[in-house]
Amino acid sequence: MNLQLVDILIIVAYVAATLAVGFWISKRASRSLKSYFLGGNEIPWYMLGVSNASGMFDISGTMLLVYWLFVYGLKSIWIPWVWPVFNQIFLMVFLSTWLRRSGVMTGAEWIRFRFGNSRGAQLAHLMVVVFAIVSVIGFLAYGFIGVGKFAATFLPWHLSADPQTNVKLWGLLITAVTTLYVVKGGMFSVVFTDVMQYVLMTVSCIAVGIIAMMRISPDTLSHVIPAGWTNPFFGWTLNLDWSHLLPAVNRRISEDGWSLFGLFFTMTLWKGVLVSAAGPAPNYDMQRVLSARTPTEAAKMSGVVSLVLMFPRYMLTAGLTVLALVFFSPRIQALGAGADFELVLPWALQNYVPAGLLGLLIAGLLAAFMSTYSATVNAAPAYIVNDIYKRFVNPDASERTYVRASYVVSVAVVIIGTLIGLYVGSLEKIVQWIVTALWGGYTASNVLKWYWWRFNSYGYFWGMVLGIVAALVFALLTGMNAIFSFPIILGVSLVGCIAGSLLTGPDDEEVLKRFYLKVRPWGFWKPIHDKLALERPGLVANTAFGRDMFNVAVGTIWQTALVAGGIYLVLKDFRALALCGAIVLVTVVILKYNWYDKLEDYPADLAPAERGGAEQAAPALAATVGD
């Protein structure tokens, strides 16, 4: 497409500003590993929350959301539960607080905090590092595919006459620029540029939503969508028939394997609850939680993510979708089975967004890519440098040496992720494997680690090994839909967890006591609580399970109403919008009194000297935690 000069200037100015921020902040970020990976625990919670939201506002994900809304209508608001988006509610309600109380730098360090330094703990630690690297590389490949497709469609310069080569070359160029500013600036750079990117994206989202509202009436839209498209509720089957409008859509629904939508939703909900109860995967989401100044700020940071992300993002999604439905249905009809629904977003943008705003929106979507990609890149070296190089290879090096090693690792994982992205052409395939098959192998071990005292380091190790192997087998050797492979992978992993734990002895009792005393989880911890109570009269158990689960349910309803509200605003269905607004208001009041007012950094019976970093809770770990 041919961009106007004003659009090109906006895009170039944004990229230049992003690079400038990375280099400007690099001196502060390079003071120590803690500054580089966690921002020195100095960044306010609301900035971390906006940064985390911005990091989830990626091009690839937005392309998928537009495709899902186009094909599945309002029923698509449930599909992102496969990720699952409501994991932020679990984090907000209790898991962010528990995680931040550890005071560690990475998920692998947390494993040592939970299991100690035994042989089994070392094996468990190794598996977390392996999982973190595999998932980071998978997300980098996912981002590379999305930005390549996007840039090849929008940017006016053709780097190759071959369309596929052009996509790959643009992906290479943009990932190189993004890697440059992330490597230099670390977490400080990521957060500061994320906040700038979020402001840009929010303005763009609102503008696109308004354009769609001005150009398309509800009556016009009704002629290009099937019956039931605007209804978020469903029965056992999807019950959307595109036969007389766009037969290619029916074929795509069949290929997705979600025609039995009730079964799909049940699987997604069950999987989502288990994955969310496991806590954040060892990626950028966990890094934001660990970067918070206090446990309660970590909880509030997770709450901000849903508040600032959902409504504007779905205004953009709905605006682009209805523009595509009205103006591009004939083109999709002509393409027939060859239609690529992942390109609905760029089709809508390039024809119906005016000059100036188009440059702003393209810059914003590039910002969204750079935000997600940078956060992911920043997560990888934390594990390799802090948890392998510093611990086993060069424990006495200077902080500057470790930061330089982080530069090298960041570049290496980008190269590997990019190489994988060169050979995977579908966003849908890679995201489905990451969030269902791979996370299926992660879930059992990481649920049990929080809630069962007898679950030990060997159980963690074998659960993760069998789970990851099962995920790879399903990816390489079977054609099963990823979401339906989740129970099998989970079951295989669960066998490893239980067998590994019960066939070996419990972990060091002192390690378990330190963990329970400081984190104070609810669950099956009574034997440890009783032993601690003999040493510490007045020790209080966590009895908030019922309250936490109620708040999770309320928070999920709150989040879903924000999603649906953004769509209904663009559709000009003001009755449904008012209902969403009322739901948001009621749930906010409940959460204010039943969650926010009850937040606490640490249990009241924990002495001030026992709070703070993990080095205070577990002295044996001190050498691996501080600066």
C-alpha positions as CSV (number, residue, x, y, z in Angstrom):
1,M,0.0,0.0,0.0
2,N,1.0,3.6,-0.4
3,L,1.4,5.5,2.8
4,Q,1.1,9.3,2.9
5,L,4.2,11.3,3.9
6,V,2.6,12.2,7.3
7,D,2.1,8.5,8.1
8,I,5.7,7.6,7.2
9,L,7.0,10.5,9.4
10,I,4.9,9.3,12.4
11,I,6.2,5.8,12.1
12,V,9.8,6.8,11.7
13,A,9.5,9.3,14.6
14,Y,8.1,6.6,16.9
15,V,10.8,4.0,16.1
16,A,13.5,6.7,16.7
17,A,11.9,7.7,20.0
18,T,11.8,4.1,21.1
19,L,15.5,3.5,20.4
20,A,16.4,6.8,22.1
21,V,14.6,5.7,25.3
22,G,16.4,2.4,25.3
23,F,19.8,4.0,25.0
24,W,19.0,6.8,27.4
25,I,18.0,4.4,30.1
26,S,20.7,1.8,29.5
27,K,23.2,3.3,32.0
28,R,20.7,3.0,34.8
29,A,19.7,-0.5,33.8
30,S,23.2,-1.8,33.6
31,R,24.0,-1.1,37.3
32,S,23.2,-4.7,38.3
33,L,21.2,-7.7,37.4
34,K,18.4,-6.6,39.7
35,S,18.3,-3.2,37.9
36,Y,18.4,-4.9,34.5
37,F,15.8,-7.6,35.1
38,L,13.5,-6.1,37.8
39,G,14.1,-2.3,37.5
40,G,15.6,-2.5,41.0
41,N,12.1,-3.0,42.4
42,E,11.7,0.8,42.1
43,I,9.0,1.1,39.4
44,P,5.5,2.1,40.6
45,W,2.8,-0.6,40.4
46,Y,0.5,1.4,38.1
47,M,3.4,1.8,35.5
48,L,4.1,-1.9,35.8
49,G,0.4,-2.6,35.2
50,V,0.2,-0.4,32.1
51,S,3.5,-2.0,30.9
52,N,2.1,-5.5,31.4
53,A,-1.1,-4.6,29.6
54,S,0.9,-3.0,26.8
55,G,3.0,-6.2,26.6
56,M,-0.2,-8.2,26.0
57,F,-1.4,-5.8,23.3
58,D,0.5,-7.4,20.5
59,I,0.0,-7.4,16.7
60,S,-0.2,-11.2,16.4
61,G,-2.8,-11.4,19.2
62,T,-4.8,-8.5,17.8
63,M,-4.9,-10.2,14.3
64,L,-6.3,-13.3,16.0
65,L,-8.9,-11.4,18.0
66,V,-10.1,-9.7,14.8
67,Y,-10.3,-13.0,13.0
68,W,-12.1,-14.7,15.9
69,L,-14.7,-11.9,16.2
70,F,-15.2,-11.9,12.4
71,V,-15.9,-15.7,12.3
72,Y,-17.5,-16.4,15.7
73,G,-19.2,-13.0,16.5
74,L,-19.8,-12.2,20.2
75,K,-19.2,-15.8,21.1
76,S,-15.5,-15.1,20.4
77,I,-15.3,-13.3,23.8
78,W,-14.9,-16.8,25.4
79,I,-12.1,-18.0,23.0
80,P,-9.2,-16.1,24.6
81,W,-10.0,-18.1,27.8
82,V,-7.9,-20.7,26.1
83,W,-4.8,-18.5,26.9
84,P,-6.4,-18.0,29.6
85,V,-7.0,-14.3,29.9
86,F,-8.6,-14.6,33.4
87,N,-5.2,-15.7,34.8
88,Q,-4.8,-12.0,35.6
89,I,-7.7,-12.3,38.0
90,F,-6.1,-15.2,39.9
91,L,-2.9,-13.1,40.1
92,M,-4.8,-10.0,41.2
93,V,-6.7,-11.8,43.9
94,F,-4.0,-13.8,45.6
95,L,-1.2,-15.3,43.5
96,S,0.8,-12.1,42.8
97,T,0.9,-11.4,46.5
98,W,2.2,-15.0,47.2
99,L,4.7,-14.8,44.4
100,R,6.1,-11.4,45.3
101,R,6.6,-12.4,49.0
102,S,9.4,-14.6,47.9
103,G,11.6,-11.6,46.9
104,V,13.4,-13.6,44.2
105,M,14.4,-12.5,40.7
106,T,13.2,-15.4,38.5
107,G,10.9,-18.3,38.5
108,A,13.9,-20.6,38.7
109,E,15.0,-18.9,41.9
110,W,11.5,-19.3,43.2
111,I,11.9,-23.0,42.8
112,R,14.9,-23.0,45.1
113,F,12.9,-20.9,47.6
114,R,10.2,-23.6,47.5
115,F,12.3,-26.8,47.3
116,G,15.7,-25.8,48.7
117,N,19.1,-26.8,47.3
118,S,18.9,-30.7,47.3
119,R,19.6,-32.8,44.3
120,G,15.9,-32.9,43.4
121,A,15.6,-29.2,43.7
122,Q,18.5,-28.7,41.3
123,L,16.7,-31.0,38.8
124,A,13.5,-29.0,39.3
125,H,15.4,-25.7,38.9
126,L,16.8,-27.0,35.6
127,M,13.4,-27.9,34.3
128,V,12.0,-24.4,35.0
129,V,14.9,-22.9,33.1
130,V,14.3,-25.3,30.2
131,F,10.5,-24.5,30.1
132,A,11.2,-20.8,30.3
133,I,13.6,-20.9,27.4
134,V,11.2,-23.1,25.3
135,S,8.2,-20.9,25.9
136,V,10.1,-17.7,25.3
137,I,11.4,-19.0,22.0
138,G,7.9,-20.1,21.1
139,F,6.5,-16.6,21.8
140,L,9.3,-15.0,19.9
141,A,8.5,-17.1,16.8
142,Y,4.8,-16.2,17.2
143,G,5.6,-12.5,17.3
144,F,7.9,-12.8,14.3
145,I,5.2,-14.3,12.2
146,G,2.6,-11.6,13.1
147,V,4.8,-8.6,12.6
148,G,6.1,-9.9,9.3
149,K,2.6,-10.3,7.9
150,F,1.6,-6.9,9.2
151,A,4.6,-5.0,8.0
152,A,4.6,-6.6,4.5
153,T,1.0,-5.4,4.1
154,F,1.3,-1.9,5.4
155,L,4.8,-0.5,4.9
156,P,5.3,0.9,1.5
157,W,8.8,-0.5,0.7
158,H,9.0,-4.0,-0.8
159,L,12.2,-5.8,0.3
160,S,11.6,-8.6,-2.1
161,A,9.5,-9.3,-5.1
162,D,8.4,-12.6,-3.6
163,P,5.5,-12.0,-1.0
164,Q,6.6,-14.7,1.4
165,T,10.2,-13.5,1.4
166,N,9.0,-10.0,1.9
167,V,7.1,-11.0,5.0
168,K,10.2,-12.7,6.4
169,L,12.6,-9.9,5.6
170,W,10.3,-7.3,7.3
171,G,10.0,-9.6,10.3
172,L,13.8,-9.8,10.5
173,L,14.3,-6.0,10.2
174,I,11.7,-5.1,12.9
175,T,12.8,-7.8,15.4
176,A,16.4,-6.5,15.0
177,V,15.4,-3.0,15.9
178,T,13.3,-4.2,18.8
179,T,16.1,-6.4,20.1
180,L,18.5,-3.4,20.0
181,Y,16.6,-1.2,22.4
182,V,15.7,-4.1,24.8
183,V,19.2,-5.4,25.0
184,K,20.5,-2.0,26.0
185,G,17.8,-0.9,28.4
186,G,16.5,-4.0,30.2
187,M,13.4,-3.8,32.4
188,F,13.6,0.0,32.7
189,S,13.6,0.4,29.0
190,V,10.8,-2.1,28.6
191,V,8.5,-0.4,31.1
192,F,9.1,3.2,30.0
193,T,8.6,2.4,26.3
194,D,5.6,0.2,27.1
195,V,3.8,3.1,28.8
196,M,4.5,5.3,25.8
197,Q,3.2,2.5,23.5
198,Y,0.1,2.1,25.6
199,V,-0.9,5.7,25.3
200,L,-0.4,5.6,21.6
201,M,-2.4,2.4,21.2
202,T,-5.3,3.6,23.3
203,V,-5.7,6.7,21.2
204,S,-5.6,4.6,18.1
205,C,-8.1,2.1,19.4
206,I,-10.7,4.7,20.4
207,A,-10.2,6.5,17.0
208,V,-10.8,3.3,15.0
209,G,-13.9,2.4,17.1
210,I,-15.3,5.9,16.4
211,I,-14.6,5.5,12.6
212,A,-16.5,2.2,12.6
213,M,-19.4,3.7,14.5
214,M,-19.7,6.7,12.1
215,R,-19.5,4.6,8.9
216,I,-21.6,1.5,9.8
217,S,-25.1,1.3,11.2
218,P,-26.5,-1.7,13.1
219,D,-28.9,-2.2,10.2
220,T,-26.1,-2.3,7.6
221,L,-24.2,-4.8,9.8
222,S,-27.2,-7.1,10.2
223,H,-27.1,-7.8,6.4
224,V,-23.6,-9.3,6.5
225,I,-23.7,-11.4,9.6
226,P,-25.6,-14.6,10.4
227,A,-28.3,-15.0,13.0
228,G,-26.8,-15.2,16.5
229,W,-23.6,-13.4,15.7
230,T,-24.3,-10.6,18.2
231,N,-25.3,-13.0,21.0
232,P,-22.4,-14.0,23.3
233,F,-24.3,-17.1,24.7
234,F,-24.4,-20.5,23.1
235,G,-25.6,-24.1,23.4
236,W,-23.9,-27.4,22.8
237,T,-23.2,-26.4,19.2
238,L,-22.0,-23.1,17.9
239,N,-25.2,-22.6,15.8
240,L,-23.7,-20.0,13.4
241,D,-24.5,-20.7,9.8
242,W,-22.5,-18.7,7.2
243,S,-23.6,-20.8,4.2
244,H,-25.6,-18.0,2.5
245,L,-23.1,-15.3,3.3
246,L,-19.5,-16.6,3.4
247,P,-19.2,-20.4,3.0
248,A,-15.4,-20.1,3.6
249,V,-16.2,-19.2,7.2
250,N,-18.0,-22.4,7.8
251,R,-15.0,-24.3,6.4
252,R,-12.7,-22.3,8.8
253,I,-14.9,-23.2,11.8
254,S,-14.7,-26.8,10.8
255,E,-10.9,-26.6,10.5
256,D,-10.7,-24.9,14.0
257,G,-12.6,-27.9,15.4
258,W,-14.9,-25.7,17.6
259,S,-18.3,-26.5,16.1
260,L,-19.2,-28.2,19.3
261,F,-18.7,-24.9,21.1
262,G,-20.2,-26.1,24.4
263,L,-17.5,-28.8,24.6
264,F,-14.8,-26.4,23.6
265,F,-16.0,-23.9,26.3
266,T,-16.0,-26.6,29.0
267,M,-12.5,-27.7,28.1
268,T,-11.3,-24.1,27.9
269,L,-12.8,-23.2,31.3
270,W,-11.4,-26.3,33.0
271,K,-8.0,-25.8,31.5
272,G,-8.0,-22.1,32.2
273,V,-8.8,-22.6,35.9
274,L,-6.0,-25.1,36.3
275,V,-3.5,-23.1,34.3
276,S,-4.4,-19.9,36.3
277,A,-4.1,-21.7,39.6
278,A,-0.6,-22.7,38.6
279,G,0.5,-19.0,38.7
280,P,2.3,-17.1,35.9
281,A,4.5,-19.0,33.5
282,P,8.2,-18.0,33.7
283,N,8.0,-15.2,31.2
284,Y,7.4,-11.4,31.1
285,D,4.2,-11.7,33.2
286,M,6.1,-13.2,36.1
287,Q,8.9,-10.6,35.7
288,R,6.4,-7.8,36.2
289,V,5.1,-9.4,39.4
290,L,8.6,-9.8,40.8
291,S,9.5,-6.3,39.8
292,A,6.8,-4.7,42.0
293,R,7.9,-2.8,45.1
294,T,5.7,-4.8,47.6
295,P,3.4,-7.8,47.5
296,T,0.3,-5.6,47.6
297,E,1.6,-3.5,44.8
298,A,2.1,-6.7,42.8
299,A,-1.6,-7.6,43.3
300,K,-2.8,-4.1,42.3
301,M,-0.5,-4.2,39.3
302,S,-2.2,-7.4,38.1
303,G,-5.6,-5.7,38.6
304,V,-4.6,-2.7,36.4
305,V,-3.9,-5.0,33.5
306,S,-7.6,-6.0,32.9
307,L,-8.8,-2.5,33.7
308,V,-6.7,-0.7,31.1
309,L,-6.4,-3.4,28.5
310,M,-9.8,-4.9,27.8
311,F,-12.1,-2.1,26.8
312,P,-9.8,-0.1,24.4
313,R,-8.4,-3.3,22.8
314,Y,-11.9,-4.6,22.0
315,M,-13.0,-1.2,20.6
316,L,-10.1,-1.6,18.1
317,T,-11.0,-5.3,17.5
318,A,-14.7,-4.6,16.9
319,G,-14.0,-1.5,14.8
320,L,-11.8,-3.4,12.4
321,T,-14.0,-6.4,12.3
322,V,-17.2,-4.6,11.4
323,L,-15.4,-2.6,8.7
324,A,-14.1,-5.8,7.3
325,L,-17.5,-7.5,7.5
326,V,-19.3,-4.7,5.6
327,F,-16.6,-3.8,3.0
328,F,-14.5,-6.9,2.5
329,S,-17.0,-9.8,2.5
330,P,-17.2,-9.7,-1.3
331,R,-13.4,-10.0,-1.5
332,I,-13.4,-12.9,1.0
333,Q,-16.2,-14.5,-1.0
334,A,-14.1,-14.3,-4.2
335,L,-11.1,-15.8,-2.5
336,G,-13.1,-18.9,-1.4
337,A,-11.1,-21.5,0.4
338,G,-7.9,-19.5,-0.1
339,A,-9.0,-16.7,2.3
340,D,-6.6,-16.0,5.1
341,F,-8.7,-14.7,7.9
342,E,-5.6,-13.7,9.9
343,L,-5.2,-10.8,7.3
344,V,-8.7,-9.3,8.1
345,L,-7.0,-6.7,10.3
346,P,-4.6,-5.3,7.7
347,W,-7.3,-5.4,5.0
348,A,-9.6,-3.2,7.1
349,L,-6.8,-0.8,8.1
350,Q,-5.4,-0.1,4.7
351,N,-8.7,0.9,3.1
352,Y,-10.7,2.6,5.8
353,V,-8.4,4.5,8.2
354,P,-7.5,8.1,7.0
355,A,-4.0,9.4,6.6
356,G,-2.4,10.6,9.8
357,L,-4.5,8.3,11.9
358,L,-3.3,5.4,9.8
359,G,0.3,6.3,10.6
360,L,-0.5,6.6,14.2
361,L,-2.3,3.3,14.3
362,I,0.5,1.5,12.4
363,A,3.0,3.0,14.8
364,G,0.8,1.9,17.6
365,L,0.5,-1.7,16.4
366,L,4.3,-1.8,15.8
367,A,4.6,-0.4,19.3
368,A,2.3,-3.3,20.5
369,F,4.6,-5.8,18.8
370,M,7.7,-4.2,20.2
371,S,6.2,-4.1,23.6
372,T,5.3,-7.8,23.7
373,Y,8.5,-8.9,22.0
374,S,10.7,-6.8,24.2
375,A,9.1,-8.1,27.4
376,T,9.6,-11.7,26.2
377,V,13.2,-11.1,25.2
378,N,13.9,-9.5,28.6
379,A,12.6,-12.7,30.4
380,A,15.0,-15.2,28.7
381,P,18.4,-13.9,29.9
382,A,17.1,-13.7,33.5
383,Y,17.0,-17.5,33.5
384,I,20.1,-18.3,31.5
385,V,22.4,-15.7,33.1
386,N,21.1,-15.5,36.7
387,D,20.2,-19.2,37.1
388,I,22.8,-21.0,35.0
389,Y,25.8,-18.7,34.2
390,K,26.0,-16.9,37.6
391,R,25.2,-20.0,39.7
392,F,27.2,-22.7,38.0
393,V,29.7,-21.1,35.5
394,N,31.0,-17.8,36.8
395,P,29.6,-17.0,40.3
396,D,32.2,-14.3,41.2
397,A,32.0,-12.1,38.1
398,S,31.1,-8.4,38.3
399,E,27.6,-7.1,37.8
400,R,28.7,-5.5,34.5
401,T,29.9,-8.9,33.3
402,Y,26.5,-10.5,34.0
403,V,24.7,-7.6,32.2
404,R,27.0,-8.1,29.1
405,A,26.2,-11.8,29.2
406,S,22.5,-10.9,29.2
407,Y,23.1,-8.9,26.0
408,V,24.5,-12.0,24.3
409,V,21.7,-14.3,25.6
410,S,19.0,-11.9,24.4
411,V,20.5,-11.8,20.9
412,A,20.8,-15.6,20.8
413,V,17.2,-16.4,21.8
414,V,16.0,-13.8,19.2
415,I,17.9,-15.6,16.5
416,I,16.6,-19.0,17.5
417,G,13.0,-17.8,17.7
418,T,13.3,-16.0,14.4
419,L,14.6,-19.2,12.7
420,I,11.6,-21.1,14.0
421,G,9.3,-18.3,12.8
422,L,10.7,-18.6,9.3
423,Y,9.3,-22.1,9.0
424,V,5.9,-21.7,10.8
425,G,3.4,-19.8,8.7
426,S,0.2,-19.8,10.9
427,L,-0.3,-17.8,14.0
428,E,-3.2,-20.1,15.0
429,K,-1.0,-23.2,15.0
430,I,1.8,-21.8,17.1
431,V,-0.4,-20.1,19.7
432,Q,-2.5,-23.2,20.1
433,W,0.5,-25.3,20.7
434,I,2.0,-22.9,23.3
435,V,-1.1,-22.2,25.3
436,T,-2.6,-25.7,25.3
437,A,0.0,-28.5,24.6
438,L,3.0,-26.8,26.2
439,W,1.1,-25.3,29.1
440,G,-0.6,-28.7,29.6
441,G,2.9,-30.0,30.4
442,Y,3.5,-27.1,32.8
443,T,0.2,-27.1,34.7
444,A,0.2,-30.1,37.1
445,S,3.6,-29.4,38.6
446,N,2.9,-25.8,39.1
447,V,-0.5,-26.2,40.6
448,L,0.7,-28.7,43.2
449,K,3.8,-26.6,44.2
450,W,1.5,-24.0,45.8
451,Y,-1.1,-26.1,47.5
452,W,0.4,-29.5,48.7
453,W,3.2,-29.7,51.2
454,R,4.1,-33.3,50.3
455,F,4.7,-32.4,46.6
456,N,8.5,-32.5,46.4
457,S,11.2,-31.5,44.0
458,Y,11.4,-34.9,42.3
459,G,7.7,-34.8,41.7
460,Y,8.1,-31.4,40.1
461,F,11.0,-32.6,37.9
462,W,9.2,-35.7,36.7
463,G,5.9,-33.9,36.2
464,M,7.6,-31.3,34.0
465,V,9.7,-33.8,32.1
466,L,6.8,-36.0,31.2
467,G,4.5,-33.0,30.5
468,I,6.9,-31.3,28.1
469,V,7.8,-34.6,26.3
470,A,4.0,-35.3,25.9
471,A,3.5,-31.8,24.5
472,L,6.3,-32.2,22.0
473,V,5.0,-35.7,21.0
474,F,1.5,-34.3,20.3
475,A,2.9,-31.4,18.3
476,L,5.1,-33.6,16.1
477,L,3.3,-37.0,15.8
478,T,-0.5,-36.4,16.1
479,G,-3.0,-34.3,14.3
480,M,-5.2,-33.8,17.4
481,N,-6.7,-30.4,18.1
482,A,-4.4,-28.8,20.7
483,I,-7.2,-27.9,23.2
484,F,-8.4,-31.5,23.2
485,S,-4.9,-32.8,23.8
486,F,-4.7,-30.8,27.0
487,P,-6.3,-33.4,29.4
488,I,-4.1,-36.2,28.1
489,I,-0.9,-34.1,28.5
490,L,-2.1,-33.0,31.9
491,G,-2.8,-36.6,32.9
492,V,0.7,-37.8,31.8
493,S,2.3,-34.9,33.8
494,L,0.2,-35.6,36.9
495,V,1.3,-39.2,37.0
496,G,4.9,-38.0,37.0
497,C,4.1,-35.5,39.8
498,I,2.5,-38.0,42.1
499,A,4.8,-40.9,41.4
500,G,7.9,-38.7,41.7
501,S,6.7,-37.3,45.1
502,L,5.5,-40.5,46.7
503,L,8.4,-42.7,45.6
504,T,10.9,-40.3,47.2
505,G,11.0,-38.6,50.6
506,P,9.6,-35.2,51.5
507,D,11.8,-32.1,51.0
508,D,13.8,-30.6,53.8
509,E,11.3,-29.7,56.6
510,E,13.1,-26.4,57.3
511,V,12.8,-25.3,53.7
512,L,9.1,-26.1,53.8
513,K,8.7,-24.2,57.1
514,R,10.4,-21.1,55.7
515,F,8.3,-21.2,52.5
516,Y,5.0,-21.6,54.4
517,L,5.8,-19.1,57.0
518,K,6.5,-16.3,54.5
519,V,4.1,-17.1,51.6
520,R,1.3,-18.5,53.8
521,P,-0.7,-20.2,51.1
522,W,-4.0,-22.0,51.7
523,G,-4.2,-25.6,50.7
524,F,-2.9,-28.9,52.1
525,W,-0.3,-27.5,54.5
526,K,-1.6,-28.6,57.9
527,P,1.3,-30.9,58.9
528,I,3.8,-28.0,58.3
529,H,1.5,-25.5,60.0
530,D,1.1,-27.7,63.0
531,K,4.9,-28.1,63.4
532,L,5.5,-24.4,63.0
533,A,2.7,-23.6,65.5
534,L,4.6,-25.5,68.2
535,E,7.6,-23.2,67.6
536,R,5.5,-20.0,67.1
537,P,2.4,-19.8,69.3
538,G,-0.2,-17.7,67.6
539,L,0.7,-18.6,64.1
540,V,-2.3,-17.9,61.9
541,A,-3.3,-20.2,58.9
542,N,-4.6,-18.7,55.7
543,T,-8.4,-19.4,55.8
544,A,-9.2,-17.1,52.8
545,F,-9.8,-19.9,50.2
546,G,-13.6,-19.3,50.0
547,R,-13.2,-15.5,49.8
548,D,-10.4,-15.8,47.2
549,M,-12.5,-18.1,45.0
550,F,-15.5,-15.8,45.3
551,N,-13.3,-12.8,44.3
552,V,-11.9,-14.8,41.3
553,A,-15.5,-15.5,40.1
554,V,-16.5,-11.8,40.5
555,G,-13.2,-10.6,38.9
556,T,-13.8,-12.9,35.9
557,I,-17.3,-11.5,35.4
558,W,-15.9,-8.0,35.7
559,Q,-13.2,-8.7,33.1
560,T,-15.7,-10.3,30.7
561,A,-18.1,-7.3,31.0
562,L,-15.2,-5.0,30.0
563,V,-14.5,-7.1,26.9
564,A,-18.1,-7.3,25.8
565,G,-18.7,-3.6,26.6
566,G,-16.0,-2.5,24.2
567,I,-17.6,-4.5,21.4
568,Y,-21.2,-3.4,22.1
569,L,-20.1,0.3,22.1
570,V,-18.8,-0.1,18.5
571,L,-21.9,-2.0,17.5
572,K,-24.0,0.8,19.0
573,D,-26.0,-1.7,21.0
574,F,-26.5,0.7,23.9
575,R,-28.9,-1.6,25.8
576,A,-26.2,-4.3,26.0
577,L,-23.6,-1.7,26.8
578,A,-25.6,-0.4,29.7
579,L,-26.0,-3.9,31.1
580,C,-22.2,-4.4,30.8
581,G,-21.6,-1.1,32.6
582,A,-24.0,-2.1,35.4
583,I,-22.1,-5.4,35.8
584,V,-18.8,-3.6,35.9
585,L,-20.0,-1.2,38.6
586,V,-21.4,-3.9,40.8
587,T,-18.4,-6.1,40.6
588,V,-16.0,-3.2,41.3
589,V,-17.9,-2.3,44.5
590,I,-17.7,-6.0,45.6
591,L,-14.0,-6.2,44.8
592,K,-13.3,-2.9,46.6
593,Y,-14.7,-4.2,49.9
594,N,-13.9,-7.9,49.6
595,W,-10.5,-7.8,47.9
596,Y,-8.8,-4.4,47.8
597,D,-9.5,-3.5,51.5
598,K,-8.2,-6.8,52.6
599,L,-4.8,-6.7,50.9
600,E,-1.7,-7.2,53.1
601,D,1.9,-7.4,52.2
602,Y,2.8,-10.2,54.7
603,P,0.9,-12.2,57.3
604,A,0.5,-10.1,60.5
605,D,2.3,-12.6,62.7
606,L,5.5,-12.4,60.5
607,A,8.2,-10.2,62.2
608,P,9.6,-7.3,60.2
609,A,13.0,-8.9,60.1
610,E,11.5,-12.0,58.4
611,R,10.0,-9.9,55.6
612,G,11.7,-8.5,52.5
613,G,13.8,-10.4,50.1
614,A,14.1,-14.2,49.9
615,E,17.6,-13.9,51.3
616,Q,16.0,-13.1,54.7
617,A,13.5,-16.0,54.5
618,A,16.1,-18.5,53.3
619,P,19.7,-17.5,54.2
620,A,21.1,-20.3,52.1
621,L,19.9,-18.6,49.0
622,A,21.3,-15.2,49.8
623,A,24.2,-15.5,47.4
624,T,21.9,-15.9,44.5
625,V,19.4,-13.3,45.1
626,G,20.8,-9.8,45.9
627,D,22.7,-7.5,43.6
